Amino acid sequence: MIMMIHPTSKNLFNYPPGTTIIGKWHKNSYTIIKKLGTGAIGTVYLVQGRKGYFALKMGKDSLSVTSEVNVLKAFQRVQGKNLCPAFIEMDDWEVKGRRILFYVMEYINGKDLLAFVQQKRASWIGVLMVQLLDHLHQIHRAGWVFGDLKPENLLVSGPGAVVRFVDVGGTTIQGRSIKEFTEFFDRGYWGLGTRRAEPSYDLFAVAMMMIDICYPQRFSKNQKYDGMKQLKQVIHHKKQLRLYEPVLFSALSGQYHSALEMKKDLLAILTNDRRGSQYKRNLSSIQQNRVRKRNRKTRFMETFFILLLITLLYAIYIFGQIV
């Protein structure tokens, strides 16, 4: 799977594969390979440039595009390229008397969250959520709330099963009203809170994503029950979710004030579960690449210092012979 953008009924841009886009200011050219999706403010294409493949997003208005670019830049300062697609450049494209604002970002090739878990097994749910909560903690510390948090806006890329954010259009500064949301993951829809941008809003969505993984055919709110009663019932009905009941109930009721609190409780359940060994194997596979890189660096430094020491001792020996 590739980058997923939430759908809209209006197709803002429709250019066929082979179309070449040339930036007015930077003069870089990009050839469209295929359309990746259409979102609330524009259309995203897979393109090929001089230095490889990228994702290029055309926007319908400069304010929304500039806002997304600022979010991408802010996220890069928070936690580098692993958090979201790396921003490349922004430019204008003039075609047939029309000026189209676009920006170019890193192309992430991976599987969407639902497809990844379905291919693996349910024990991966907790592993990926722990990683996601780490990312959210960094975002919240920087003063942002992701807002439109759902599986379609997350990709799991390799190696190491790394969770990445895509489509940051719903990201909102804390304290303001949420800009974009999807009803199923919105606590306002379930009558369990406001749409004020605060960490607990994202944490509610994390709990709903865990439910969504086990109920891929999303259900609607039952008007006969209050939202919490209905969600408790669906959680209790699934064996995979009953394991996480305390964490899910706390997140849905707004009891967590930070992503780290939720992560701590989730880790406690995972490490004490009888399937803890499976969890540890999954977590190990995520960290494996980082460990290998550190080990290679350590071995290189050890070899370097050994050679340096041998060279120094040999030089002292030669100097002693001359004297």
C-alpha atoms as a printed R data frame, in Angstrom:
    type eleno elety resid chain resno       x       y       z
1   ATOM     1    CA   MET     A     1   0.000   0.000   0.000
2   ATOM     2    CA   ILE     A     2   0.974   3.621  -0.460
3   ATOM     3    CA   MET     A     3   0.132   6.896   1.157
4   ATOM     4    CA   MET     A     4  -3.597   7.098   1.833
5   ATOM     5    CA   ILE     A     5  -5.527  10.372   1.742
6   ATOM     6    CA   HIS     A     6  -9.059  10.571   3.099
7   ATOM     7    CA   PRO     A     7 -11.533  10.827   0.237
8   ATOM     8    CA   THR     A     8 -13.675  13.714  -0.858
9   ATOM     9    CA   SER     A     9 -16.466  13.909  -3.397
10  ATOM    10    CA   LYS     A    10 -14.819  16.659  -5.404
11  ATOM    11    CA   ASN     A    11 -11.779  15.876  -7.520
12  ATOM    12    CA   LEU     A    12  -9.808  19.107  -7.411
13  ATOM    13    CA   PHE     A    13  -7.123  18.108  -9.897
14  ATOM    14    CA   ASN     A    14  -7.004  15.381 -12.495
15  ATOM    15    CA   TYR     A    15  -3.765  15.075 -14.450
16  ATOM    16    CA   PRO     A    16  -2.801  11.829 -16.215
17  ATOM    17    CA   PRO     A    17   0.426   9.855 -15.780
18  ATOM    18    CA   GLY     A    18   3.248  11.290 -17.849
19  ATOM    19    CA   THR     A    19   2.311  14.908 -17.120
20  ATOM    20    CA   THR     A    20   5.391  16.975 -16.318
21  ATOM    21    CA   ILE     A    21   5.164  19.641 -13.622
22  ATOM    22    CA   ILE     A    22   7.824  22.367 -13.701
23  ATOM    23    CA   GLY     A    23   8.151  24.734 -10.740
24  ATOM    24    CA   LYS     A    24   7.993  28.405 -11.671
25  ATOM    25    CA   TRP     A    25  10.551  29.534  -9.098
26  ATOM    26    CA   HIS     A    26  12.866  26.583  -8.401
27  ATOM    27    CA   LYS     A    27  12.655  25.178 -11.941
28  ATOM    28    CA   ASN     A    28  12.589  21.564 -10.714
29  ATOM    29    CA   SER     A    29  10.557  19.171 -12.843
30  ATOM    30    CA   TYR     A    30   8.434  16.234 -11.709
31  ATOM    31    CA   THR     A    31   6.694  13.630 -13.876
32  ATOM    32    CA   ILE     A    32   3.419  12.152 -12.617
33  ATOM    33    CA   ILE     A    33   3.509   8.370 -12.165
34  ATOM    34    CA   LYS     A    34   0.056   7.932 -10.675
35  ATOM    35    CA   LYS     A    35  -2.485   9.523  -8.352
36  ATOM    36    CA   LEU     A    36  -2.174   8.530  -4.702
37  ATOM    37    CA   GLY     A    37  -5.370  10.112  -3.430
38  ATOM    38    CA   THR     A    38  -7.528  13.179  -3.021
39  ATOM    39    CA   GLY     A    39  -7.912  14.967   0.304
40  ATOM    40    CA   ALA     A    40  -9.782  17.876   1.789
41  ATOM    41    CA   ILE     A    41  -7.529  20.545   0.295
42  ATOM    42    CA   GLY     A    42  -5.987  18.909  -2.749
43  ATOM    43    CA   THR     A    43  -4.666  15.924  -4.661
44  ATOM    44    CA   VAL     A    44  -1.507  13.895  -4.080
45  ATOM    45    CA   TYR     A    45   0.508  12.257  -6.858
46  ATOM    46    CA   LEU     A    46   3.459   9.919  -6.942
47  ATOM    47    CA   VAL     A    47   6.017  11.712  -9.099
48  ATOM    48    CA   GLN     A    48   9.542  11.134 -10.328
49  ATOM    49    CA   GLY     A    49  12.102  13.883 -10.078
50  ATOM    50    CA   ARG     A    50  15.813  14.116 -10.719
51  ATOM    51    CA   LYS     A    51  16.638  12.520  -7.371
52  ATOM    52    CA   GLY     A    52  14.033   9.763  -7.266
53  ATOM    53    CA   TYR     A    53  10.397   9.359  -6.300
54  ATOM    54    CA   PHE     A    54   8.394  11.870  -4.265
55  ATOM    55    CA   ALA     A    55   4.827  12.666  -3.243
56  ATOM    56    CA   LEU     A    56   3.550  15.922  -4.738
57  ATOM    57    CA   LYS     A    57   0.442  17.619  -3.397
58  ATOM    58    CA   MET     A    58  -1.501  20.228  -5.356
59  ATOM    59    CA   GLY     A    59  -3.605  22.498  -3.187
60  ATOM    60    CA   LYS     A    60  -6.757  24.477  -3.898
61  ATOM    61    CA   ASP     A    61  -5.783  27.472  -1.748
62  ATOM    62    CA   SER     A    62  -2.480  28.916  -0.580
63  ATOM    63    CA   LEU     A    63  -3.499  29.259   3.073
64  ATOM    64    CA   SER     A    64  -4.223  25.549   3.551
65  ATOM    65    CA   VAL     A    65  -1.125  24.452   1.626
66  ATOM    66    CA   THR     A    66   1.130  26.818   3.567
67  ATOM    67    CA   SER     A    67  -0.402  25.567   6.821
68  ATOM    68    CA   GLU     A    68   0.390  21.932   5.931
69  ATOM    69    CA   VAL     A    69   3.938  22.849   4.926
70  ATOM    70    CA   ASN     A    70   4.460  24.608   8.257
71  ATOM    71    CA   VAL     A    71   3.232  21.499  10.075
72  ATOM    72    CA   LEU     A    72   5.637  19.254   8.143
73  ATOM    73    CA   LYS     A    73   8.530  21.582   8.977
74  ATOM    74    CA   ALA     A    74   7.500  21.725  12.621
75  ATOM    75    CA   PHE     A    75   7.280  17.926  12.845
76  ATOM    76    CA   GLN     A    76  10.746  17.568  11.314
77  ATOM    77    CA   ARG     A    77  12.130  19.785  14.073
78  ATOM    78    CA   VAL     A    78  10.317  17.689  16.676
79  ATOM    79    CA   GLN     A    79  11.610  14.248  15.774
80  ATOM    80    CA   GLY     A    80  13.289  14.246  12.378
81  ATOM    81    CA   LYS     A    81  12.145  12.342   9.310
82  ATOM    82    CA   ASN     A    82  10.675   9.369  11.190
83  ATOM    83    CA   LEU     A    83   7.614  11.310  12.305
84  ATOM    84    CA   CYS     A    84   6.078  12.298   8.965
85  ATOM    85    CA   PRO     A    85   7.110  12.773   5.329
86  ATOM    86    CA   ALA     A    86  10.125  15.043   4.988
87  ATOM    87    CA   PHE     A    87   9.332  18.364   3.303
88  ATOM    88    CA   ILE     A    88  11.278  18.962   0.074
89  ATOM    89    CA   GLU     A    89  10.038  22.192  -1.511
90  ATOM    90    CA   MET     A    90   7.031  24.369  -2.357
91  ATOM    91    CA   ASP     A    91   6.467  26.057  -5.710
92  ATOM    92    CA   ASP     A    92   3.936  27.203  -8.317
93  ATOM    93    CA   TRP     A    93   3.030  25.462 -11.554
94  ATOM    94    CA   GLU     A    94   1.580  27.535 -14.375
95  ATOM    95    CA   VAL     A    95  -0.462  25.485 -16.834
96  ATOM    96    CA   LYS     A    96  -3.016  26.704 -19.391
97  ATOM    97    CA   GLY     A    97  -3.348  30.068 -17.714
98  ATOM    98    CA   ARG     A    98  -3.887  28.490 -14.315
99  ATOM    99    CA   ARG     A    99  -1.549  28.840 -11.333
100 ATOM   100    CA   ILE     A   100  -1.428  25.773  -9.106
101 ATOM   101    CA   LEU     A   101   0.388  25.840  -5.779
102 ATOM   102    CA   PHE     A   102   2.076  22.567  -4.870
103 ATOM   103    CA   TYR     A   103   4.563  21.144  -2.432
104 ATOM   104    CA   VAL     A   104   6.830  18.131  -2.648
105 ATOM   105    CA   MET     A   105   7.539  15.733   0.200
106 ATOM   106    CA   GLU     A   106   9.144  12.378   0.848
107 ATOM   107    CA   TYR     A   107   7.302   9.417  -0.642
108 ATOM   108    CA   ILE     A   108   6.621   6.783   2.030
109 ATOM   109    CA   ASN     A   109   6.159   3.272   0.716
110 ATOM   110    CA   GLY     A   110   4.482   1.083   3.304
111 ATOM   111    CA   LYS     A   111   1.268  -0.577   4.442
112 ATOM   112    CA   ASP     A   112  -1.602   1.226   6.093
113 ATOM   113    CA   LEU     A   113  -2.099   0.310   9.727
114 ATOM   114    CA   LEU     A   114  -5.124  -1.956   9.206
115 ATOM   115    CA   ALA     A   115  -3.501  -3.931   6.378
116 ATOM   116    CA   PHE     A   116  -0.311  -4.401   8.383
117 ATOM   117    CA   VAL     A   117  -2.058  -5.800  11.476
118 ATOM   118    CA   GLN     A   118  -4.317  -8.032   9.390
119 ATOM   119    CA   GLN     A   119  -1.258  -9.484   7.672
120 ATOM   120    CA   LYS     A   120   0.518 -10.028  10.990
121 ATOM   121    CA   ARG     A   121  -1.476 -10.826  14.126
122 ATOM   122    CA   ALA     A   122  -3.409  -9.142  16.934
123 ATOM   123    CA   SER     A   123  -0.346  -9.038  19.226
124 ATOM   124    CA   TRP     A   124   1.002  -6.237  17.000
125 ATOM   125    CA   ILE     A   125  -1.817  -3.877  18.054
126 ATOM   126    CA   GLY     A   126  -0.206  -2.979  21.371
127 ATOM   127    CA   VAL     A   127   3.295  -2.780  19.876
128 ATOM   128    CA   LEU     A   128   2.274  -0.262  17.230
129 ATOM   129    CA   MET     A   129   0.175   1.774  19.675
130 ATOM   130    CA   VAL     A   130   3.139   2.101  22.046
131 ATOM   131    CA   GLN     A   131   5.198   3.488  19.176
132 ATOM   132    CA   LEU     A   132   2.358   5.801  18.127
133 ATOM   133    CA   LEU     A   133   2.002   7.144  21.674
134 ATOM   134    CA   ASP     A   134   5.706   8.002  21.668
135 ATOM   135    CA   HIS     A   135   5.178  10.046  18.489
136 ATOM   136    CA   LEU     A   136   2.103  11.756  19.921
137 ATOM   137    CA   HIS     A   137   3.999  12.685  23.075
138 ATOM   138    CA   GLN     A   138   6.573  14.514  20.947
139 ATOM   139    CA   ILE     A   139   3.851  16.293  18.975
140 ATOM   140    CA   HIS     A   140   1.984  17.333  22.123
141 ATOM   141    CA   ARG     A   141   5.172  18.629  23.751
142 ATOM   142    CA   ALA     A   142   5.681  20.850  20.709
143 ATOM   143    CA   GLY     A   143   2.199  22.344  21.205
144 ATOM   144    CA   TRP     A   144   0.256  20.476  18.514
145 ATOM   145    CA   VAL     A   145  -2.606  17.975  18.375
146 ATOM   146    CA   PHE     A   146  -2.813  15.668  15.345
147 ATOM   147    CA   GLY     A   147  -6.613  15.916  15.219
148 ATOM   148    CA   ASP     A   148  -7.725  13.682  12.366
149 ATOM   149    CA   LEU     A   149  -6.029  10.594  13.792
150 ATOM   150    CA   LYS     A   150  -7.152   7.365  12.097
151 ATOM   151    CA   PRO     A   151  -5.578   4.281  10.483
152 ATOM   152    CA   GLU     A   152  -5.783   5.793   6.986
153 ATOM   153    CA   ASN     A   153  -3.458   8.580   8.087
154 ATOM   154    CA   LEU     A   154  -0.786   6.182   9.352
155 ATOM   155    CA   LEU     A   155   1.612   3.960   7.443
156 ATOM   156    CA   VAL     A   156   3.836   1.183   8.738
157 ATOM   157    CA   SER     A   157   7.063   1.244   6.742
158 ATOM   158    CA   GLY     A   158  10.115  -0.974   6.879
159 ATOM   159    CA   PRO     A   159  12.518  -2.145   7.851
160 ATOM   160    CA   GLY     A   160  11.585  -2.391  11.506
161 ATOM   161    CA   ALA     A   161   7.812  -1.682  11.324
162 ATOM   162    CA   VAL     A   162   8.060   2.095  11.814
163 ATOM   163    CA   VAL     A   163   4.797   4.019  12.245
164 ATOM   164    CA   ARG     A   164   4.712   7.190  10.125
165 ATOM   165    CA   PHE     A   165   2.124   9.964   9.917
166 ATOM   166    CA   VAL     A   166   0.721  11.018   6.544
167 ATOM   167    CA   ASP     A   167  -1.792  13.721   5.637
168 ATOM   168    CA   VAL     A   168  -1.158  16.236   8.410
169 ATOM   169    CA   GLY     A   169  -3.972  18.532   7.273
170 ATOM   170    CA   GLY     A   170  -5.948  18.075  10.504
171 ATOM   171    CA   THR     A   171  -3.075  19.011  12.806
172 ATOM   172    CA   THR     A   172  -4.131  21.854  15.103
173 ATOM   173    CA   ILE     A   173  -2.386  24.110  17.613
174 ATOM   174    CA   GLN     A   174  -3.408  23.176  21.146
175 ATOM   175    CA   GLY     A   175  -6.254  25.226  22.552
176 ATOM   176    CA   ARG     A   176  -7.991  25.819  19.231
177 ATOM   177    CA   SER     A   177 -10.916  23.948  17.679
178 ATOM   178    CA   ILE     A   178 -10.046  20.773  15.765
179 ATOM   179    CA   LYS     A   179  -9.754  21.608  12.056
180 ATOM   180    CA   GLU     A   180 -10.590  18.208  10.551
181 ATOM   181    CA   PHE     A   181 -11.999  15.030  12.028
182 ATOM   182    CA   THR     A   182 -13.593  11.724  11.060
183 ATOM   183    CA   GLU     A   183 -16.775  10.935  13.011
184 ATOM   184    CA   PHE     A   184 -15.868   7.420  14.163
185 ATOM   185    CA   PHE     A   185 -12.663   8.673  15.845
186 ATOM   186    CA   ASP     A   186 -14.119  11.942  17.127
187 ATOM   187    CA   ARG     A   187 -15.103  12.066  20.791
188 ATOM   188    CA   GLY     A   188 -17.663  14.785  20.029
189 ATOM   189    CA   TYR     A   189 -19.554  12.355  17.779
190 ATOM   190    CA   TRP     A   190 -19.782   9.855  20.657
191 ATOM   191    CA   GLY     A   191 -20.796  12.547  23.153
192 ATOM   192    CA   LEU     A   192 -17.646  11.975  25.203
193 ATOM   193    CA   GLY     A   193 -15.955  15.357  25.018
194 ATOM   194    CA   THR     A   194 -15.419  18.551  23.105
195 ATOM   195    CA   ARG     A   195 -13.533  19.192  19.869
196 ATOM   196    CA   ARG     A   196 -10.971  21.331  21.638
197 ATOM   197    CA   ALA     A   197  -7.426  20.512  20.527
198 ATOM   198    CA   GLU     A   198  -5.783  18.906  23.545
199 ATOM   199    CA   PRO     A   199  -3.777  15.690  24.105
200 ATOM   200    CA   SER     A   200  -6.810  13.788  25.404
201 ATOM   201    CA   TYR     A   201  -8.512  14.310  22.025
202 ATOM   202    CA   ASP     A   202  -5.758  12.338  20.264
203 ATOM   203    CA   LEU     A   203  -5.704   9.685  22.991
204 ATOM   204    CA   PHE     A   204  -9.431   9.084  22.537
205 ATOM   205    CA   ALA     A   205  -8.700   8.519  18.834
206 ATOM   206    CA   VAL     A   206  -5.920   6.033  19.694
207 ATOM   207    CA   ALA     A   207  -8.436   3.961  21.655
208 ATOM   208    CA   MET     A   208 -10.897   4.149  18.759
209 ATOM   209    CA   MET     A   209  -8.185   2.970  16.358
210 ATOM   210    CA   MET     A   210  -7.606  -0.100  18.506
211 ATOM   211    CA   ILE     A   211 -11.354  -0.774  18.314
212 ATOM   212    CA   ASP     A   212 -11.350  -0.092  14.577
213 ATOM   213    CA   ILE     A   213  -8.639  -2.699  13.979
214 ATOM   214    CA   CYS     A   214 -10.905  -5.348  15.502
215 ATOM   215    CA   TYR     A   215 -14.048  -3.974  13.811
216 ATOM   216    CA   PRO     A   216 -12.874  -3.084  10.273
217 ATOM   217    CA   GLN     A   217 -16.512  -2.581   9.230
218 ATOM   218    CA   ARG     A   218 -17.022   0.593  11.214
219 ATOM   219    CA   PHE     A   219 -20.265   0.817  13.148
220 ATOM   220    CA   SER     A   220 -22.330   3.914  13.881
221 ATOM   221    CA   LYS     A   221 -23.414   5.382  17.194
222 ATOM   222    CA   ASN     A   222 -26.537   3.712  18.525
223 ATOM   223    CA   GLN     A   223 -28.936   6.433  19.572
224 ATOM   224    CA   LYS     A   224 -30.496   4.108  22.179
225 ATOM   225    CA   TYR     A   225 -27.341   4.141  24.319
226 ATOM   226    CA   ASP     A   226 -24.904   6.737  25.477
227 ATOM   227    CA   GLY     A   227 -21.583   6.547  23.662
228 ATOM   228    CA   MET     A   228 -19.558   5.045  26.508
229 ATOM   229    CA   LYS     A   229 -22.046   2.235  27.137
230 ATOM   230    CA   GLN     A   230 -22.008   1.198  23.491
231 ATOM   231    CA   LEU     A   231 -18.203   1.312  23.241
232 ATOM   232    CA   LYS     A   232 -17.786  -0.717  26.427
233 ATOM   233    CA   GLN     A   233 -20.047  -3.378  24.948
234 ATOM   234    CA   VAL     A   234 -18.106  -3.648  21.692
235 ATOM   235    CA   ILE     A   235 -14.808  -3.788  23.590
236 ATOM   236    CA   HIS     A   236 -16.019  -6.564  25.860
237 ATOM   237    CA   HIS     A   237 -17.317  -8.510  22.868
238 ATOM   238    CA   LYS     A   238 -13.835  -8.933  21.345
239 ATOM   239    CA   LYS     A   239 -11.217 -11.084  23.063
240 ATOM   240    CA   GLN     A   240  -8.377  -9.028  21.544
241 ATOM   241    CA   LEU     A   241  -9.804  -5.861  23.108
242 ATOM   242    CA   ARG     A   242 -10.698  -7.239  26.538
243 ATOM   243    CA   LEU     A   243  -6.976  -7.462  27.287
244 ATOM   244    CA   TYR     A   244  -6.746  -3.665  26.981
245 ATOM   245    CA   GLU     A   245 -10.026  -2.783  28.720
246 ATOM   246    CA   PRO     A   246  -8.551  -0.620  31.536
247 ATOM   247    CA   VAL     A   247  -6.488   1.457  29.090
248 ATOM   248    CA   LEU     A   248  -9.304   1.801  26.575
249 ATOM   249    CA   PHE     A   249 -11.851   2.858  29.200
250 ATOM   250    CA   SER     A   250  -9.462   5.466  30.611
251 ATOM   251    CA   ALA     A   251  -8.677   6.908  27.167
252 ATOM   252    CA   LEU     A   252 -12.318   6.999  26.093
253 ATOM   253    CA   SER     A   253 -13.392   8.753  29.283
254 ATOM   254    CA   GLY     A   254 -10.631  11.378  29.056
255 ATOM   255    CA   GLN     A   255  -8.738  10.281  32.170
256 ATOM   256    CA   TYR     A   256  -5.315  10.456  30.510
257 ATOM   257    CA   HIS     A   257  -3.633  13.847  30.412
258 ATOM   258    CA   SER     A   258  -0.583  12.758  28.424
259 ATOM   259    CA   ALA     A   259   0.412  10.129  25.882
260 ATOM   260    CA   LEU     A   260   3.109   8.908  28.275
261 ATOM   261    CA   GLU     A   261   0.478   7.996  30.890
262 ATOM   262    CA   MET     A   262  -1.393   5.892  28.376
263 ATOM   263    CA   LYS     A   263   1.829   4.334  27.092
264 ATOM   264    CA   LYS     A   264   2.874   3.384  30.632
265 ATOM   265    CA   ASP     A   265  -0.407   1.571  31.325
266 ATOM   266    CA   LEU     A   266  -0.338  -0.119  27.924
267 ATOM   267    CA   LEU     A   267   3.197  -1.378  28.501
268 ATOM   268    CA   ALA     A   268   2.213  -2.727  31.907
269 ATOM   269    CA   ILE     A   269  -0.542  -4.810  30.322
270 ATOM   270    CA   LEU     A   270   1.670  -6.036  27.500
271 ATOM   271    CA   THR     A   271   4.580  -7.085  29.680
272 ATOM   272    CA   ASN     A   272   2.350  -8.870  32.205
273 ATOM   273    CA   ASP     A   273   0.233 -10.637  29.603
274 ATOM   274    CA   ARG     A   274   0.801 -14.338  29.068
275 ATOM   275    CA   ARG     A   275   1.719 -13.459  25.490
276 ATOM   276    CA   GLY     A   276   4.429 -11.167  26.723
277 ATOM   277    CA   SER     A   277   7.105 -13.202  24.974
278 ATOM   278    CA   GLN     A   278   5.356 -12.606  21.656
279 ATOM   279    CA   TYR     A   279   5.164  -8.893  22.430
280 ATOM   280    CA   LYS     A   280   8.866  -8.830  23.193
281 ATOM   281    CA   ARG     A   281   9.653 -10.563  19.900
282 ATOM   282    CA   ASN     A   282   7.569  -8.009  18.014
283 ATOM   283    CA   LEU     A   283   9.156  -5.109  19.854
284 ATOM   284    CA   SER     A   284  12.579  -6.596  19.209
285 ATOM   285    CA   SER     A   285  11.944  -6.672  15.474
286 ATOM   286    CA   ILE     A   286  11.112  -2.966  15.564
287 ATOM   287    CA   GLN     A   287  14.331  -2.111  17.406
288 ATOM   288    CA   GLN     A   288  16.547  -4.586  15.578
289 ATOM   289    CA   ASN     A   289  17.818  -2.206  12.916
290 ATOM   290    CA   ARG     A   290  18.750   0.465  15.436
291 ATOM   291    CA   VAL     A   291  20.682  -2.087  17.512
292 ATOM   292    CA   ARG     A   292  22.558  -3.350  14.441
293 ATOM   293    CA   LYS     A   293  23.549   0.186  13.501
294 ATOM   294    CA   ARG     A   294  24.830   0.911  17.014
295 ATOM   295    CA   ASN     A   295  26.772  -2.367  17.068
296 ATOM   296    CA   ARG     A   296  28.388  -1.640  13.693
297 ATOM   297    CA   LYS     A   297  29.425   1.802  14.888
298 ATOM   298    CA   THR     A   298  30.813   0.371  18.139
299 ATOM   299    CA   ARG     A   299  32.851  -2.281  16.303
300 ATOM   300    CA   PHE     A   300  34.214   0.328  13.926
301 ATOM   301    CA   MET     A   301  35.355   2.572  16.794
302 ATOM   302    CA   GLU     A   302  36.939  -0.365  18.639
303 ATOM   303    CA   THR     A   303  38.882  -1.400  15.518
304 ATOM   304    CA   PHE     A   304  39.960   2.189  14.901
305 ATOM   305    CA   PHE     A   305  41.362   2.635  18.424
306 ATOM   306    CA   ILE     A   306  43.119  -0.759  18.343
307 ATOM   307    CA   LEU     A   307  44.848   0.151  15.082
308 ATOM   308    CA   LEU     A   308  45.732   3.556  16.484
309 ATOM   309    CA   LEU     A   309  47.246   1.969  19.596
310 ATOM   310    CA   ILE     A   310  49.266  -0.522  17.534
311 ATOM   311    CA   THR     A   311  50.553   2.287  15.309
312 ATOM   312    CA   LEU     A   312  51.532   4.350  18.329
313 ATOM   313    CA   LEU     A   313  53.380   1.445  19.998
314 ATOM   314    CA   TYR     A   314  55.201   0.663  16.758
315 ATOM   315    CA   ALA     A   315  56.249   4.296  16.403
316 ATOM   316    CA   ILE     A   316  57.614   4.285  19.970
317 ATOM   317    CA   TYR     A   317  59.515   1.058  19.243
318 ATOM   318    CA   ILE     A   318  61.092   2.501  16.056
319 ATOM   319    CA   PHE     A   319  61.974   5.720  17.862
320 ATOM   320    CA   GLY     A   320  63.661   3.646  20.625
321 ATOM   321    CA   GLN     A   321  65.731   1.742  18.044
322 ATOM   322    CA   ILE     A   322  66.917   4.956  16.405
323 ATOM   323    CA   VAL     A   323  67.930   6.525  19.703
